């Protein structure tokens, strides 16, 4: 499964779609950006409600390629602009962080062990 498969899986709206399609290696769910900096390094996807450009900055540091915004969080244009410059995808869903995390966890369970 790749990051391009995720919007359909969680019924998400693509807000910034110019990003690299990478194999799903891990998912990190957090609203505390310092926590993401410390612990999100093995993830290719971040699930959060933090809808601002600092989220994009953190994603670039830990090499996250896709940010999922939950609860239909409103997004400021400067976040989308920063994500486009960094080529980090931004999608938004009405689902909660719990629901998105569960769906992605379940999808990852079907991947062969050598791809995790």
Backbone bond lengths (Angstrom), bond angles and torsions (degrees), N, CA, C in turn:
res aa  C-N    CA-C-N  psi(-1)  N-CA   C-N-CA  omega(-1)  CA-C   N-CA-C  phi
1 X - - - 1.443 - - 1.528 109.11 -
2 X 1.315 115.55 140.46 1.455 119.93 179.87 1.531 110.32 -117.59
3 X 1.307 114.61 170.82 1.465 119.75 -179.03 1.530 111.97 -63.35
4 X 1.296 118.77 -26.03 1.474 121.57 177.94 1.526 112.34 -70.14
5 X 1.329 118.50 -19.51 1.464 122.25 178.67 1.525 112.44 -79.69
6 X 1.307 117.75 -16.97 1.466 121.76 -171.04 1.529 114.07 -68.48
7 X 1.335 120.52 -44.66 1.467 118.01 -178.11 1.530 113.99 -53.38
8 X 1.306 117.21 -42.04 1.467 120.06 179.42 1.526 111.31 -66.70
9 X 1.315 116.87 -39.16 1.461 122.00 -178.19 1.526 112.39 -62.23
10 X 1.334 116.72 -34.10 1.473 120.20 -176.76 1.531 112.66 -114.25
11 X 1.324 116.36 12.80 1.472 121.79 178.28 1.533 111.18 54.40
12 X 1.331 114.83 52.96 1.464 120.89 -174.51 1.524 112.18 -101.34
13 X 1.303 114.24 152.28 1.456 123.82 174.11 1.532 107.37 -91.06
14 X 1.309 117.02 131.44 1.463 120.79 178.92 1.526 108.28 -86.77
15 X 1.328 115.73 117.03 1.463 121.47 179.98 1.520 112.12 -95.75
16 X 1.332 116.63 -31.54 1.464 122.76 177.94 1.521 105.63 -142.51
17 X 1.324 116.38 103.68 1.456 120.86 -171.52 1.508 116.48 -102.83
18 X 1.337 118.26 5.00 1.462 120.95 178.76 1.525 108.75 -93.19
19 X 1.342 114.89 83.27 1.466 120.21 179.30 1.517 109.03 -144.07
20 X 1.326 114.99 159.32 1.455 120.79 179.94 1.524 110.02 -72.32
21 X 1.316 116.01 133.28 1.459 122.18 176.54 1.525 107.84 -82.84
22 X 1.326 116.91 110.42 1.461 120.72 -177.25 1.525 110.70 -119.69
23 X 1.312 115.47 156.05 1.462 121.37 175.19 1.522 108.93 -62.53
24 X 1.304 116.14 139.06 1.456 121.20 179.38 1.523 108.49 -73.15
25 X 1.331 115.32 109.93 1.467 120.69 -178.72 1.514 112.14 -102.24
26 X 1.318 116.23 -23.03 1.456 120.40 -178.97 1.509 109.80 179.67
27 X 1.308 114.41 162.74 1.456 122.06 -179.15 1.519 107.62 -133.15
28 X 1.325 116.40 138.02 1.457 119.72 177.18 1.518 108.47 -125.70
29 X 1.323 116.68 131.89 1.454 122.74 179.89 1.517 108.86 -115.07
30 X 1.336 116.09 118.39 1.456 120.21 178.50 1.519 109.95 -167.57
31 X 1.324 115.71 148.81 1.455 121.88 173.26 1.519 111.64 -107.30
32 X 1.295 116.89 -3.07 1.454 121.97 179.42 1.530 107.88 -100.69
33 X 1.330 116.80 107.88 1.457 119.97 -172.63 1.524 113.20 -64.52
34 X 1.309 118.78 -31.24 1.463 119.93 175.62 1.530 110.77 -65.31
35 X 1.317 117.06 -32.86 1.468 121.55 175.08 1.524 110.39 -65.91
36 X 1.323 116.65 -41.73 1.468 120.32 178.00 1.526 109.73 -63.14
37 X 1.320 117.61 -41.75 1.468 120.98 177.32 1.525 111.51 -59.60
38 X 1.312 116.42 -41.45 1.458 120.93 -176.67 1.525 113.57 -78.22
39 X 1.330 117.57 -31.60 1.467 119.08 -168.79 1.525 116.01 -128.32
40 X 1.303 118.68 -3.41 1.460 120.49 -174.12 1.509 115.74 -93.27
41 X 1.297 118.04 13.94 1.469 121.43 -171.78 1.520 115.38 -68.66
42 X 1.302 119.87 -22.60 1.458 120.93 -178.93 1.522 112.07 -97.53
43 X 1.316 117.07 12.15 1.461 121.08 -176.94 1.523 110.88 -104.24
44 X 1.318 115.18 148.92 1.458 119.71 171.98 1.525 110.56 -104.45
45 X 1.352 116.41 -7.99 1.460 122.54 -177.35 1.523 109.91 -135.67
46 X 1.342 115.95 139.48 1.464 122.06 174.44 1.518 108.74 -115.91
47 X 1.326 116.77 128.47 1.461 123.35 174.62 1.517 106.95 -105.75
48 X 1.352 116.26 125.49 1.462 120.10 -173.80 1.523 110.97 -160.76
49 X 1.326 115.69 174.11 1.466 121.14 168.11 1.527 110.03 -115.38
50 X 1.325 117.54 4.55 1.467 122.17 -179.34 1.525 109.63 -78.11
51 X 1.330 116.61 99.20 1.466 122.45 -173.32 1.524 110.96 -106.55
52 X 1.326 115.95 69.14 1.463 120.83 176.77 1.518 109.46 -150.67
53 X 1.334 115.95 171.17 1.464 118.98 -172.58 1.525 113.99 -67.79
54 X 1.330 119.15 -20.75 1.465 119.88 176.32 1.531 111.28 -64.67
55 X 1.317 116.50 -29.74 1.469 120.55 176.47 1.526 109.47 -63.62
56 X 1.306 116.44 -40.56 1.464 121.05 177.93 1.530 109.96 -65.22
57 X 1.319 117.31 -42.73 1.468 120.86 179.29 1.522 110.87 -58.94
58 X 1.316 116.75 -44.20 1.466 120.74 178.60 1.528 110.09 -64.50
59 X 1.319 117.17 -42.12 1.467 120.77 179.64 1.526 111.31 -60.21
60 X 1.322 117.43 -36.74 1.467 119.23 178.66 1.525 111.42 -67.44
61 X 1.325 117.06 -37.14 1.471 120.74 -179.00 1.521 111.46 -66.17
62 X 1.340 117.50 -40.53 1.470 120.52 -175.95 1.526 112.69 -98.30
63 X 1.339 116.95 7.87 1.459 122.81 174.49 1.530 113.53 64.92
64 X 1.314 115.99 41.96 1.458 121.95 174.19 1.520 107.21 -89.33
65 X 1.336 117.52 133.74 1.458 119.35 -175.95 1.530 114.18 -100.87
66 X 1.346 117.14 -12.10 1.456 119.93 -177.77 1.523 110.33 -143.42
67 X 1.330 116.04 129.71 1.465 122.44 176.01 1.522 107.40 -107.99
68 X 1.328 116.15 127.54 1.456 121.83 176.56 1.523 107.95 -107.82
69 X 1.327 115.78 118.79 1.465 122.03 177.24 1.527 108.03 -96.71
70 X 1.313 115.95 128.40 1.463 121.58 -175.37 1.530 111.98 -101.85
71 X 1.319 115.04 169.17 1.470 123.74 176.01 1.529 112.65 59.02
72 X 1.331 116.80 32.01 1.471 121.80 -179.19 1.527 112.75 49.14
73 X 1.309 114.80 41.18 1.461 121.77 -178.12 1.527 111.08 -57.91
74 X 1.329 118.66 132.50 1.472 119.65 175.01 1.528 109.96 -66.41
75 X 1.330 115.21 147.09 1.463 120.65 -175.26 1.530 109.58 -122.49
76 X 1.315 115.42 136.09 1.458 122.08 176.84 1.529 108.42 -84.60
77 X 1.324 116.65 140.64 1.465 121.47 -177.34 1.526 113.06 -54.99
78 X 1.344 117.60 -34.67 1.470 118.01 -177.59 1.527 111.77 -65.71
79 X 1.318 118.17 -24.29 1.469 120.00 174.43 1.521 110.07 -68.00
80 X 1.323 116.40 -45.24 1.461 120.64 -179.81 1.530 110.14 -64.79
81 X 1.321 116.80 -41.05 1.468 120.76 178.06 1.526 111.05 -61.80
82 X 1.335 117.04 -45.56 1.466 121.25 178.97 1.525 110.85 -63.56
83 X 1.320 117.01 -40.96 1.469 121.11 179.37 1.525 110.77 -65.18
84 X 1.316 117.24 -39.95 1.468 120.44 178.68 1.521 110.64 -63.71
85 X 1.329 116.75 -41.83 1.476 120.29 178.37 1.519 111.24 -63.47
86 X 1.325 116.58 -37.87 1.474 121.14 -177.69 1.529 112.48 -88.30
87 X 1.346 117.11 -4.23 1.460 122.99 -175.52 1.531 111.72 55.59
88 X 1.331 114.61 47.09 1.465 122.26 174.21 1.522 106.98 -110.63
89 X 1.314 116.01 129.38 1.452 120.59 179.95 1.516 111.45 -73.74
90 X 1.328 115.24 146.62 1.461 121.52 175.67 1.525 106.92 -132.78
91 X 1.332 115.32 122.87 1.453 120.27 176.27 1.524 108.85 -128.35
92 X 1.338 115.34 158.23 1.463 119.82 -177.44 1.528 108.86 -132.79
93 X 1.328 114.45 139.94 1.454 121.36 179.96 1.518 110.43 -134.59
94 X 1.318 115.59 156.54 1.465 120.01 175.07 1.524 111.46 -81.36
95 X 1.321 117.52 -11.33 1.462 121.43 -178.78 1.527 111.21 -70.16
96 X 1.326 115.54 156.71 1.469 121.06 176.08 1.529 110.07 -78.42
97 X 1.315 115.31 167.19 1.461 120.02 176.40 1.536 110.83 -61.45
98 X 1.308 116.79 -37.11 1.459 121.65 178.61 1.528 110.21 -61.76
99 X 1.345 116.34 -47.40 1.462 120.21 -178.62 1.529 111.78 -65.01
100 X 1.317 117.11 -44.12 1.465 120.57 179.76 1.524 110.24 -64.13
101 X 1.322 116.89 -45.04 1.472 120.74 179.07 1.523 110.26 -58.71
102 X 1.332 116.56 -43.94 1.461 120.65 -179.68 1.509 112.63 -63.71
103 X 1.325 116.95 -43.57 1.467 119.95 179.72 1.525 111.91 -64.59
104 X 1.330 116.44 -41.16 1.466 118.99 179.49 1.527 111.15 -71.02
105 X 1.318 117.27 -37.68 1.466 120.06 176.23 1.530 109.40 -60.60
106 X 1.307 116.44 -46.20 1.459 120.26 -179.66 1.532 110.83 -62.28
107 X 1.308 117.59 -43.33 1.461 120.93 179.01 1.522 111.32 -62.83
108 X 1.330 116.67 -37.91 1.470 119.88 179.91 1.522 112.10 -69.97
109 X 1.320 118.01 -24.24 1.458 120.59 179.42 1.522 112.27 -68.24
110 X 1.324 116.95 -19.58 1.463 120.60 179.55 1.523 112.29 -88.57
111 X 1.340 117.88 -5.71 1.455 121.49 179.25 1.523 110.25 -78.97
112 X 1.317 117.74 144.63 1.468 119.80 174.44 1.523 110.74 -60.41
113 X 1.314 117.10 145.76 1.468 122.50 -175.76 1.534 112.33 -56.20
114 X 1.330 119.20 -33.69 1.452 120.37 -177.59 1.524 112.62 -70.86
115 X 1.336 118.03 -13.03 1.466 121.14 179.30 1.521 111.56 -95.03
116 X 1.337 119.47 -4.27 1.460 121.64 -179.79 1.506 111.68 -92.36
